[in-house]
Amino acid sequence: MKRQASRAPRVTRPGRTLRPVALAGCALLAAPAAFAQASAGSSSDDERVIVTGTRVPKAVDKIPGAVTLVSREEIQQTLNLTDDATAVLARTVPGYAESSQAMSNTGENLRGRIALRLFDGVPQGSPLREGTRNATFTDMGIVGRIEVINGPSAAEGIGAAGGIINYISRTPTKPGSELTATARYSSQFKDDSAGWKLGLNYAYKADAFDFLGAISRVDRGMTYDGNGRRIGLNTSGSVADSVADNAYAKLGFNFGAEREQRLQASVSKFKIEGNGNYHLVDGDRATGLTNTSEKPGLFGTLSEINDFEQSTLSYKHANLWGGALSLDAYYANQFMRYPAENGADRQDPLIAPLGTLVDQSEVRSRKHGLRSAYAHGDVFGVSGLELRGGVDLTQDTASQWLALTDRLWVPPMRYRSMAPWLQASYEIGPLTISGGIRREDGKLHVDDYTTTYFRNRVAVQGGTLDYTANLPNLGLVWKLPAGWSAFVSTAKGFTLPNVGIPLRNVNYPGQSVAGILDLQAVIVKNNEIGVNWRGRMASFGASYYQSKSDLGQALSIDPVTNDFLLNRAPVHIKGYELTGELRLSAGLKFNATYAHTEGKTWFTSGGPLTKQMGATDINPDKLTGSVTWRPLPQADVNFGFTTLRSRDLNIGTTAEEHTKGYTLMDLSAGWDWGRGGKTALGIENLTDKFYVLSWSQVPGFRNYWSGRGRVVSVTHTVTF
């Protein structure tokens, strides 16, 4: 692979520094009106404030970043249709790909990049071994809002090169006690398709204390497509035929002369486990027959699991030396088990005859860290000048095992980093200028290890690699007359590749961790320009962006093992997004978004960037729309649609790809009975359309899956 020394990171021997000369940072792109969809037409100050990427509350229209705020109302509208954690993102975030409808989030990306997914600021999953299972980690019933940064953030570290998705838990707002009970039933009217949910949320708020506690159980049945055929279980984990239990508690205490200080602690425990009643049956692309599932489950195997737990402790001081201080400590333990397979890379003749050994992989990740931020306005007596800065300490450890035979597949990888960062913003009349830098200084350590039989049982010398990068960013927001604004930004981002894949694929002797070139950092540079308009009854936004990495990452399927291979090559992505909202009255609102993304890489090492990136990396053009109507104070109706367009790529080459688009429609309606609670009826895929998920239309390992057909759900919520 050719690389210009002046543009690419360099791997050195253990103990020396791996320095990306092409530095990394963040692209916080300004779209205060168009991309701030969370308020759903409201101009509430609370709803138009963001903390992701800034660490302290910041008004959206003063942030040079493409921000989508998904409100509690939008989350609930999606929950009336489905419990899938990513479905709301596919419906509301322009650049977010279609939902995988599975425990796995394979194919789901943000503008063609892997985003850092957070829950209350804590990373879910690990870039050391990205297992595409970090989107199923909590009950969406406790999520109060979702903040999405389209592009890397200076105030976040490893893994944030492709953007940030932060799920933020609800906070008690009403004085006194409040108990909310939720019951949900869904069905496709097949004997094994029924699902249900029971949940309890308790909120308490007094002068100085507040508490939120929640428990829930979700039991899901099997799913059927629009042809009435049972959908095949996902090879990386399904939510169908599973049970999910969630427990969450958060306690906060305000103190000080003016209650300007706050101490908060939270604990989260989430586990989703497959019931193991079915096994996957392969479909046939030649006849158009998609994968299906049949009884019984595979004997002697373990259920697929996502078992996530985390604890946080936060301290805030709103008036320390005239500024605001934020300290956040966290610990997370994340365990993911995958379905059983008998692939070639799982075989070992010392255990069983070749071709007969079935095994399951497990990814184990453990992390803890401390994040700090301090913000001060009117620095040096200059009105409108604000400085924000802090230091982040992180340790992330991940490994992968073959569970049924207790074999090490990916050795424990430990990444430690210390990252100071500094941001400044200056308001000069209608202009807001912002810029800053983050210094990523990390070490990746891997002990000596031996690969599996399929990789020739070679001994690999461990070692420590140093990663350093200066991450600059610069942005400008210009407020124009008549509700218009314009923005421009440029920045860079940094993350590690999917480290575990090249480590486990070493297959010849004499190799060392320091000599694996695929362990070099991923460097992303992002530029964006756009305009926004916000009026009394409507808003509109448009943006154009470019995202480039001289040494990016993409996954492909090994034709022998059917396992993933990590490909390191230049990646250039560009696209544009349009958003709009029209509020005809207090009870009638229309929303629409459109996103176009295209990416290119090379066919052969060192060649021109003429290969168009396909559906596993770049989502087809997406159009979404919704109508929300409140005909009566106690009634609401929501109709929405999502269209993915057909696409033809790389015509006349060996990488030729064709995907067929589709349009899905959803309908939900609610009635508030007052003290009797609220009942909501949801119909997902209203027309019962048959379709194949876009990324599943591309041949891969047993990946021929259709999407869900019509699902009818009834949800009743009572608050005491």
Helices and strands as residue ranges (DSSP letters): E 17-18, E 49-50, E 58-59, G 60-62, E 67-70, H 72-79, H 87-92, E 116-119, E 122-123, G 127-129, G 140-142, E 143-149, E 164-169, E 176-187, E 195-205, E 209-220, E 242-255, E 261-274, E 279-281, E 292-294, E 305-320, E 323-337, G 344-346, E 361-377, G 379-381, E 385-402, E 407-428, E 431-446, E 449-450, G 453-455, E 459-460, E 463-479, G 481-483, E 484-495, H 500-504, G 513-515, G 517-519, E 522-534, E 538-549, E 554-557, E 564-567, E 571-585, E 588-601, E 611-612, E 622-632, E 635-644, E 647-649, E 657-659, E 662-672, G 674-676, E 678-684, G 694-697, E 711-719
